[in-house]
Amino acid sequence: PPVSRQAKELAIAKYYELFEPMDFIKSVMTDVNDQSDSAQRVVYAKTLFVFAQELQKTGFDPNKILYNEDEAMHYDKKPDNEYDIFLHPGTALDVVHLALQNTVGP
């Protein structure tokens, strides 16, 4: 069901009260970029891939969630597997921002 504007504003205010936004973005990025087999996931790569595909309708390029050697300077490190999903801070911020816009009602 849609969320009221008042509820949305309250949730956003509480979010900023409790979290440092860039710490949250870095946490998402760290979780997604952990390519180890033993990683305990909060964000699953397959789910993020499907979500990125759905975001195409907003103008988001789903390929941005993949490592881009041309933008290597934006990443903390090079991934072990360059063909897995691997985010840099700007892309992680875009994905979280779009997730919030597309999951919280008007």
N, C-alpha and C positions, 0 to 999 in steps of 0.2 A: 504493500500500500504506500501511497505517496506520504512523504514526511512534510509536516507544516513548516512554513518559513520560520516561525518562532522556534520550533524544535531544532531546525537546522542551525539557526543563529546561536542557540544555547549550546549545541554540540560543538560548534566551531569555537565559541568562547571557552568552553571547558577544555577543548583540545589545546588551545594556546596557553591556558593556565597550567596544564599538566606536562606538556611536552615542549621541548625545544624543537621546532620544525626540522631543522637540518640534522639533528640527531636521529629523528625518526626516518628521514630520507636515507641517511647513511646506514641505518639498521636494515631497511628494505634492500638497499644495494648490497650490503654485506651478505644477507641471507641469499639473495638471488645469485650472487657471484661465487658463492661457495660451491665448487664443483666436486667436492669429495663425495664418495659413495656413502659415507656415514653421516652426512649433513642432516640435521634435524630441521626440517623446513617449516616456515610459516607461510612463505610464498612459493607455490609450486610452479616450476618452469612451464609445464604443459598448460596450466591455468593462465599464466601470464601470457603465453603465446596466443591462446584463444582470445583473451581479452584484447591484446594488441591488434589482432585481426579485426575484432569488432570495432575498435577505435578508428579504423580506416575511414569510417563514415564521418568522423570529426576532422579529418585531414591529417591525422597522425600517421606517420610512416612506420608500419610494424617492423620494418628492418632495423629501426633505431634501437631495438632491444638486443640486437646482436652486436658482437664486437666489431668495431670499425677501425681497421689499421690506420686509415687516414686521419682519425681523431685520437690516436694513441696518447697524445699529451693530456687528454681529459680523464684518462683512467688511472687508477692507483697502481695497477700492475697489468701485465699481459695475462690473459686466461690460459689455463692448461690446454683447454680445447676451444679453439677459436670459433667453432661452429655451434657452441652452446650459447644460450642466452647469457649476456654479460653486460651490465649497465655501468654507465659513468654517472656522476652525480646529477648532471643536467637531465639525462634521460630518466633517471629514477624520480626526479622531481616532476617531470612531465607526466609520467605514468601515475604517480600518486595523485597529482592534481586532477588529471582526467578521471581517475577512479572515483574521487570524491564528487566531481561534477556529475558523473554518470550514474551514481548509485544513491545520491541524496536528492530527494524530490525538490520541486521548485520552491 
